[in-house]
Amino acid sequence: MKQNPELIAIDWENNLKISEKVSMILLNLIWIRPKIKLSLE
């Protein structure tokens, strides 16, 4: 089965967008959590 290069490119873009969002969420969790803990203490 031959895949359409354009579709593959779109998939790549979508995957990159999703992984960017995921990494942003993870970074936010890592950065925000310690700050919340510090403010609670």
PQR file of N, CA, C, O and H, with PARSE charges and radii, in Angstrom:
ATOM      1  N   MET A   1       0.834  -1.215   0.000 -0.4000 1.5000
ATOM      2  CA  MET A   1       0.000   0.000   0.000 -0.0000 2.0000
ATOM      3  C   MET A   1       0.867   1.264   0.000  0.5500 1.7000
ATOM      4  O   MET A   1       1.731   1.447   0.857 -0.5500 1.4000
ATOM      5  N   LYS A   2       0.613   2.116  -0.976 -0.4000 1.5000
ATOM      6  CA  LYS A   2       1.372   3.375  -1.027 -0.0000 2.0000
ATOM      7  C   LYS A   2       0.607   4.454  -0.281  0.5500 1.7000
ATOM      8  O   LYS A   2      -0.592   4.638  -0.487 -0.5500 1.4000
ATOM      9  H   LYS A   2      -0.089   1.967  -1.672  0.4000 1.0000
ATOM     10  N   GLN A   3       1.309   5.161   0.582 -0.4000 1.5000
ATOM     11  CA  GLN A   3       0.663   6.238   1.328 -0.0000 2.0000
ATOM     12  C   GLN A   3       0.910   7.570   0.642  0.5500 1.7000
ATOM     13  O   GLN A   3       1.955   7.792   0.031 -0.5500 1.4000
ATOM     14  H   GLN A   3       2.283   5.012   0.750  0.4000 1.0000
ATOM     15  N   ASN A   4      -0.064   8.441   0.756 -0.4000 1.5000
ATOM     16  CA  ASN A   4       0.027   9.770   0.170 -0.0000 2.0000
ATOM     17  C   ASN A   4       0.982  10.632   0.998  0.5500 1.7000
ATOM     18  O   ASN A   4       0.756  10.823   2.193 -0.5500 1.4000
ATOM     19  H   ASN A   4      -0.913   8.260   1.253  0.4000 1.0000
ATOM     20  N   PRO A   5       2.043  11.153   0.383 -0.5600 1.5000
ATOM     21  CA  PRO A   5       3.021  11.970   1.130  0.2800 2.0000
ATOM     22  C   PRO A   5       2.372  13.163   1.817  0.5500 1.7000
ATOM     23  O   PRO A   5       2.781  13.547   2.913 -0.5500 1.4000
ATOM     24  N   GLU A   6       1.357  13.756   1.177 -0.4000 1.5000
ATOM     25  CA  GLU A   6       0.676  14.911   1.776 -0.0000 2.0000
ATOM     26  C   GLU A   6      -0.024  14.511   3.061  0.5500 1.7000
ATOM     27  O   GLU A   6       0.030  15.234   4.057 -0.5500 1.4000
ATOM     28  H   GLU A   6       1.025  13.444   0.287  0.4000 1.0000
ATOM     29  N   LEU A   7      -0.680  13.360   3.039 -0.4000 1.5000
ATOM     30  CA  LEU A   7      -1.366  12.880   4.241 -0.0000 2.0000
ATOM     31  C   LEU A   7      -0.362  12.600   5.345  0.5500 1.7000
ATOM     32  O   LEU A   7      -0.614  12.901   6.512 -0.5500 1.4000
ATOM     33  H   LEU A   7      -0.724  12.773   2.231  0.4000 1.0000
ATOM     34  N   ILE A   8       0.774  12.025   4.980 -0.4000 1.5000
ATOM     35  CA  ILE A   8       1.819  11.736   5.969 -0.0000 2.0000
ATOM     36  C   ILE A   8       2.306  13.044   6.589  0.5500 1.7000
ATOM     37  O   ILE A   8       2.515  13.125   7.800 -0.5500 1.4000
ATOM     38  H   ILE A   8       0.979  11.780   4.032  0.4000 1.0000
ATOM     39  N   ALA A   9       2.485  14.067   5.751 -0.4000 1.5000
ATOM     40  CA  ALA A   9       2.944  15.371   6.243 -0.0000 2.0000
ATOM     41  C   ALA A   9       1.928  15.953   7.221  0.5500 1.7000
ATOM     42  O   ALA A   9       2.303  16.510   8.253 -0.5500 1.4000
ATOM     43  H   ALA A   9       2.315  14.001   4.768  0.4000 1.0000
ATOM     44  N   ILE A  10       0.640  15.825   6.898 -0.4000 1.5000
ATOM     45  CA  ILE A  10      -0.414  16.333   7.786 -0.0000 2.0000
ATOM     46  C   ILE A  10      -0.388  15.566   9.107  0.5500 1.7000
ATOM     47  O   ILE A  10      -0.501  16.162  10.178 -0.5500 1.4000
ATOM     48  H   ILE A  10       0.335  15.372   6.060  0.4000 1.0000
ATOM     49  N   ASP A  11      -0.239  14.246   9.028 -0.4000 1.5000
ATOM     50  CA  ASP A  11      -0.148  13.420  10.238 -0.0000 2.0000
ATOM     51  C   ASP A  11       1.017  13.878  11.102  0.5500 1.7000
ATOM     52  O   ASP A  11       0.885  14.008  12.319 -0.5500 1.4000
ATOM     53  H   ASP A  11      -0.147  13.762   8.158  0.4000 1.0000
ATOM     54  N   TRP A  12       2.155  14.121  10.469 -0.4000 1.5000
ATOM     55  CA  TRP A  12       3.347  14.580  11.189 -0.0000 2.0000
ATOM     56  C   TRP A  12       3.064  15.884  11.907  0.5500 1.7000
ATOM     57  O   TRP A  12       3.421  16.051  13.073 -0.5500 1.4000
ATOM     58  H   TRP A  12       2.263  14.016   9.480  0.4000 1.0000
ATOM     59  N   GLU A  13       2.409  16.823  11.195 -0.4000 1.5000
ATOM     60  CA  GLU A  13       2.093  18.124  11.787 -0.0000 2.0000
ATOM     61  C   GLU A  13       1.178  17.952  12.982  0.5500 1.7000
ATOM     62  O   GLU A  13       1.393  18.561  14.030 -0.5500 1.4000
ATOM     63  H   GLU A  13       2.119  16.686  10.247  0.4000 1.0000
ATOM     64  N   ASN A  14       0.152  17.118  12.825 -0.4000 1.5000
ATOM     65  CA  ASN A  14      -0.780  16.875  13.930 -0.0000 2.0000
ATOM     66  C   ASN A  14      -0.071  16.244  15.113  0.5500 1.7000
ATOM     67  O   ASN A  14      -0.291  16.640  16.257 -0.5500 1.4000
ATOM     68  H   ASN A  14      -0.022  16.624  11.974  0.4000 1.0000
ATOM     69  N   ASN A  15       0.778  15.266  14.844 -0.4000 1.5000
ATOM     70  CA  ASN A  15       1.527  14.600  15.915 -0.0000 2.0000
ATOM     71  C   ASN A  15       2.436  15.582  16.638  0.5500 1.7000
ATOM     72  O   ASN A  15       2.559  15.535  17.862 -0.5500 1.4000
ATOM     73  H   ASN A  15       0.957  14.943  13.915  0.4000 1.0000
ATOM     74  N   LEU A  16       3.075  16.472  15.881 -0.4000 1.5000
ATOM     75  CA  LEU A  16       3.959  17.468  16.491 -0.0000 2.0000
ATOM     76  C   LEU A  16       3.155  18.409  17.379  0.5500 1.7000
ATOM     77  O   LEU A  16       3.583  18.749  18.481 -0.5500 1.4000
ATOM     78  H   LEU A  16       2.976  16.510  14.887  0.4000 1.0000
ATOM     79  N   LYS A  17       1.980  18.830  16.891 -0.4000 1.5000
ATOM     80  CA  LYS A  17       1.133  19.730  17.681 -0.0000 2.0000
ATOM     81  C   LYS A  17       0.710  19.052  18.972  0.5500 1.7000
ATOM     82  O   LYS A  17       0.740  19.659  20.042 -0.5500 1.4000
ATOM     83  H   LYS A  17       1.632  18.554  15.996  0.4000 1.0000
ATOM     84  N   ILE A  18       0.314  17.786  18.864 -0.4000 1.5000
ATOM     85  CA  ILE A  18      -0.130  17.038  20.047 -0.0000 2.0000
ATOM     86  C   ILE A  18       1.025  16.881  21.029  0.5500 1.7000
ATOM     87  O   ILE A  18       0.855  17.105  22.227 -0.5500 1.4000
ATOM     88  H   ILE A  18       0.290  17.293  17.995  0.4000 1.0000
ATOM     89  N   SER A  19       2.190  16.499  20.532 -0.4000 1.5000
ATOM     90  CA  SER A  19       3.331  16.281  21.430 -0.0000 2.0000
ATOM     91  C   SER A  19       3.783  17.598  22.062  0.5500 1.7000
ATOM     92  O   SER A  19       4.252  17.616  23.200 -0.5500 1.4000
ATOM     93  H   SER A  19       2.328  16.317  19.559  0.4000 1.0000
ATOM     94  N   GLU A  20       3.639  18.707  21.314 -0.4000 1.5000
ATOM     95  CA  GLU A  20       3.959  20.022  21.878 -0.0000 2.0000
ATOM     96  C   GLU A  20       3.041  20.316  23.050  0.5500 1.7000
ATOM     97  O   GLU A  20       3.491  20.758  24.107 -0.5500 1.4000
ATOM     98  H   GLU A  20       3.258  18.693  20.390  0.4000 1.0000
ATOM     99  N   LYS A  21       1.736  20.066  22.855 -0.4000 1.5000
ATOM    100  CA  LYS A  21       0.761  20.310  23.926 -0.0000 2.0000
ATOM    101  C   LYS A  21       1.069  19.445  25.138  0.5500 1.7000
ATOM    102  O   LYS A  21       1.042  19.917  26.275 -0.5500 1.4000
ATOM    103  H   LYS A  21       1.370  19.707  21.996  0.4000 1.0000
ATOM    104  N   VAL A  22       1.361  18.180  24.886 -0.4000 1.5000
ATOM    105  CA  VAL A  22       1.660  17.250  25.986 -0.0000 2.0000
ATOM    106  C   VAL A  22       2.894  17.710  26.748  0.5500 1.7000
ATOM    107  O   VAL A  22       2.898  17.720  27.979 -0.5500 1.4000
ATOM    108  H   VAL A  22       1.383  17.797  23.962  0.4000 1.0000
ATOM    109  N   SER A  23       3.939  18.090  26.022 -0.4000 1.5000
ATOM    110  CA  SER A  23       5.170  18.525  26.692 -0.0000 2.0000
ATOM    111  C   SER A  23       4.949  19.826  27.451  0.5500 1.7000
ATOM    112  O   SER A  23       5.538  20.033  28.511 -0.5500 1.4000
ATOM    113  H   SER A  23       3.936  18.082  25.022  0.4000 1.0000
ATOM    114  N   MET A  24       4.101  20.710  26.914 -0.4000 1.5000
ATOM    115  CA  MET A  24       3.783  21.952  27.627 -0.0000 2.0000
ATOM    116  C   MET A  24       3.058  21.636  28.928  0.5500 1.7000
ATOM    117  O   MET A  24       3.360  22.222  29.968 -0.5500 1.4000
ATOM    118  H   MET A  24       3.622  20.542  26.052  0.4000 1.0000
ATOM    119  N   ILE A  25       2.101  20.712  28.873 -0.4000 1.5000
ATOM    120  CA  ILE A  25       1.354  20.315  30.075 -0.0000 2.0000
ATOM    121  C   ILE A  25       2.303  19.708  31.101  0.5500 1.7000
ATOM    122  O   ILE A  25       2.233  20.036  32.285 -0.5500 1.4000
ATOM    123  H   ILE A  25       1.856  20.237  28.028  0.4000 1.0000
ATOM    124  N   LEU A  26       3.190  18.824  30.648 -0.4000 1.5000
ATOM    125  CA  LEU A  26       4.152  18.198  31.563 -0.0000 2.0000
ATOM    126  C   LEU A  26       5.060  19.246  32.187  0.5500 1.7000
ATOM    127  O   LEU A  26       5.318  19.213  33.390 -0.5500 1.4000
ATOM    128  H   LEU A  26       3.247  18.557  29.686  0.4000 1.0000
ATOM    129  N   LEU A  27       5.547  20.180  31.366 -0.4000 1.5000
ATOM    130  CA  LEU A  27       6.402  21.247  31.889 -0.0000 2.0000
ATOM    131  C   LEU A  27       5.649  22.073  32.920  0.5500 1.7000
ATOM    132  O   LEU A  27       6.189  22.411  33.973 -0.5500 1.4000
ATOM    133  H   LEU A  27       5.337  20.207  30.388  0.4000 1.0000
ATOM    134  N   ASN A  28       4.395  22.397  32.610 -0.4000 1.5000
ATOM    135  CA  ASN A  28       3.585  23.172  33.551 -0.0000 2.0000
ATOM    136  C   ASN A  28       3.424  22.429  34.866  0.5500 1.7000
ATOM    137  O   ASN A  28       3.525  23.029  35.936 -0.5500 1.4000
ATOM    138  H   ASN A  28       3.956  22.123  31.755  0.4000 1.0000
ATOM    139  N   LEU A  29       3.174  21.132  34.795 -0.4000 1.5000
ATOM    140  CA  LEU A  29       3.022  20.331  36.018 -0.0000 2.0000
ATOM    141  C   LEU A  29       4.312  20.339  36.824  0.5500 1.7000
ATOM    142  O   LEU A  29       4.298  20.494  38.045 -0.5500 1.4000
ATOM    143  H   LEU A  29       3.092  20.644  33.926  0.4000 1.0000
ATOM    144  N   ILE A  30       5.426  20.168  36.124 -0.4000 1.5000
ATOM    145  CA  ILE A  30       6.726  20.122  36.807 -0.0000 2.0000
ATOM    146  C   ILE A  30       7.045  21.470  37.448  0.5500 1.7000
ATOM    147  O   ILE A  30       7.561  21.522  38.564 -0.5500 1.4000
ATOM    148  H   ILE A  30       5.438  20.042  35.132  0.4000 1.0000
ATOM    149  N   TRP A  31       6.738  22.561  36.741 -0.4000 1.5000
ATOM    150  CA  TRP A  31       7.087  23.891  37.247 -0.0000 2.0000
ATOM    151  C   TRP A  31       6.095  24.401  38.281  0.5500 1.7000
ATOM    152  O   TRP A  31       6.485  25.015  39.274 -0.5500 1.4000
ATOM    153  H   TRP A  31       6.319  22.518  35.834  0.4000 1.0000
ATOM    154  N   ILE A  32       4.807  24.144  38.045 -0.4000 1.5000
ATOM    155  CA  ILE A  32       3.766  24.697  38.922 -0.0000 2.0000
ATOM    156  C   ILE A  32       3.678  23.933  40.239  0.5500 1.7000
ATOM    157  O   ILE A  32       3.494  24.546  41.291 -0.5500 1.4000
ATOM    158  H   ILE A  32       4.490  23.645  37.238  0.4000 1.0000
ATOM    159  N   ARG A  33       3.805  22.626  40.203 -0.4000 1.5000
ATOM    160  CA  ARG A  33       3.665  21.815  41.426 -0.0000 2.0000
ATOM    161  C   ARG A  33       4.578  22.282  42.559  0.5500 1.7000
ATOM    162  O   ARG A  33       4.092  22.520  43.665 -0.5500 1.4000
ATOM    163  H   ARG A  33       3.955  22.128  39.349  0.4000 1.0000
ATOM    164  N   PRO A  34       5.891  22.421  42.319 -0.5600 1.5000
ATOM    165  CA  PRO A  34       6.782  22.869  43.403  0.2800 2.0000
ATOM    166  C   PRO A  34       6.382  24.242  43.929  0.5500 1.7000
ATOM    167  O   PRO A  34       6.488  24.503  45.127 -0.5500 1.4000
ATOM    168  N   LYS A  35       5.924  25.121  43.039 -0.4000 1.5000
ATOM    169  CA  LYS A  35       5.512  26.464  43.450 -0.0000 2.0000
ATOM    170  C   LYS A  35       4.302  26.387  44.365  0.5500 1.7000
ATOM    171  O   LYS A  35       4.229  27.107  45.361 -0.5500 1.4000
ATOM    172  H   LYS A  35       5.838  24.909  42.066  0.4000 1.0000
ATOM    173  N   ILE A  36       3.345  25.513  44.033 -0.4000 1.5000
ATOM    174  CA  ILE A  36       2.153  25.340  44.871 -0.0000 2.0000
ATOM    175  C   ILE A  36       2.569  24.804  46.239  0.5500 1.7000
ATOM    176  O   ILE A  36       2.092  25.278  47.270 -0.5500 1.4000
ATOM    177  H   ILE A  36       3.404  24.928  43.224  0.4000 1.0000
ATOM    178  N   LYS A  37       3.456  23.820  46.240 -0.4000 1.5000
ATOM    179  CA  LYS A  37       3.939  23.239  47.504 -0.0000 2.0000
ATOM    180  C   LYS A  37       4.608  24.313  48.356  0.5500 1.7000
ATOM    181  O   LYS A  37       4.383  24.385  49.564 -0.5500 1.4000
ATOM    182  H   LYS A  37       3.843  23.435  45.402  0.4000 1.0000
ATOM    183  N   LEU A  38       5.431  25.148  47.724 -0.4000 1.5000
ATOM    184  CA  LEU A  38       6.136  26.202  48.448 -0.0000 2.0000
ATOM    185  C   LEU A  38       5.145  27.203  49.037  0.5500 1.7000
ATOM    186  O   LEU A  38       5.315  27.658  50.168 -0.5500 1.4000
ATOM    187  H   LEU A  38       5.614  25.090  46.743  0.4000 1.0000
ATOM    188  N   SER A  39       4.130  27.537  48.282 -0.4000 1.5000
ATOM    189  CA  SER A  39       3.167  28.527  48.767 -0.0000 2.0000
ATOM    190  C   SER A  39       2.284  27.951  49.875  0.5500 1.7000
ATOM    191  O   SER A  39       1.772  28.697  50.709 -0.5500 1.4000
ATOM    192  H   SER A  39       3.992  27.167  47.363  0.4000 1.0000
ATOM    193  N   LEU A  40       2.105  26.633  49.888 -0.4000 1.5000
ATOM    194  CA  LEU A  40       1.296  25.996  50.937 -0.0000 2.0000
ATOM    195  C   LEU A  40       2.062  25.929  52.254  0.5500 1.7000
ATOM    196  O   LEU A  40       1.463  25.993  53.328 -0.5500 1.4000
ATOM    197  H   LEU A  40       2.521  26.026  49.211  0.4000 1.0000
ATOM    198  N   GLU A  41       3.374  25.801  52.173 -0.4000 1.5000
ATOM    199  CA  GLU A  41       4.185  25.648  53.389 -0.0000 2.0000
ATOM    200  C   GLU A  41       4.260  26.939  54.194  0.5500 1.7000
ATOM    201  O   GLU A  41       4.903  26.977  55.242 -0.5500 1.4000
ATOM    202  H   GLU A  41       3.860  25.749  51.301  0.4000 1.0000
TER
END
